[in-house]
Amino acid sequence: MADASNAAATFAPAPVASDPPPWEVEQRLWDEASKRNSVPFYEAYLEQFPNGRFRHGGAAEHRRIE
């Protein structure tokens, strides 16, 4: 007869998918902004990540194309 603790260990639930890490979200938004190269996309990046890794580039591109 199987032991209850062995059964629990054998049939563990699958891991639940989680949200991507914040740096990945930032990278995706920056990639999209730089690909589109338009003011609304740079504004969206700067609004969501005012202190983000790409803030200086985003601000410069925003001013350049505005």
C-alpha positions as CSV (number, residue, x, y, z in Angstrom):
1,M,0.0,0.0,0.0
2,A,1.4,3.5,-0.9
3,D,2.3,5.9,1.8
4,A,0.4,9.2,1.7
5,S,3.5,11.3,1.9
6,N,5.0,9.5,-1.2
7,A,1.8,10.1,-3.1
8,A,1.9,13.8,-2.4
9,A,5.6,14.0,-3.5
10,T,4.9,12.0,-6.7
11,F,1.9,14.1,-7.8
12,A,3.0,17.6,-7.1
13,P,1.1,20.3,-9.1
14,A,2.8,21.9,-12.0
15,P,4.4,25.3,-11.4
16,V,2.1,28.2,-12.2
17,A,3.3,30.6,-14.8
18,S,4.2,34.0,-13.3
19,D,4.4,37.5,-14.7
20,P,7.7,38.3,-16.4
21,P,10.3,40.1,-14.2
22,P,10.1,43.9,-14.2
23,W,13.4,44.3,-16.1
24,E,12.0,42.1,-18.9
25,V,8.8,44.3,-19.1
26,E,11.0,47.4,-19.3
27,Q,13.2,45.8,-22.0
28,R,10.2,44.9,-24.1
29,L,8.6,48.3,-23.8
30,W,11.9,50.0,-24.7
31,D,12.4,47.6,-27.7
32,E,8.9,48.5,-28.9
33,A,9.5,52.2,-28.4
34,S,12.8,52.2,-30.3
35,K,11.4,50.0,-33.1
36,R,8.3,52.3,-33.6
37,N,10.4,55.5,-33.0
38,S,7.4,57.6,-32.3
39,V,6.5,60.1,-29.5
40,P,3.6,58.1,-28.0
41,F,5.8,55.0,-27.5
42,Y,8.7,56.9,-25.9
43,E,6.1,58.7,-23.7
44,A,4.7,55.3,-22.6
45,Y,8.1,54.0,-21.7
46,L,9.0,57.2,-19.8
47,E,5.7,57.2,-18.0
48,Q,6.0,53.6,-16.8
49,F,9.7,53.7,-16.1
50,P,10.7,57.3,-15.2
51,N,13.9,56.0,-13.6
52,G,14.4,53.2,-16.0
53,R,17.7,52.0,-17.6
54,F,16.8,53.7,-21.0
55,R,15.3,57.0,-19.6
56,H,18.0,59.2,-21.0
57,G,17.8,57.7,-24.4
58,G,14.0,57.8,-24.3
59,A,14.0,61.4,-23.3
60,A,16.5,62.3,-26.0
61,E,14.6,60.5,-28.8
62,H,11.3,62.0,-27.6
63,R,12.8,65.5,-27.9
64,R,14.5,64.7,-31.3
65,I,11.3,63.5,-33.0
66,E,8.8,65.8,-31.3
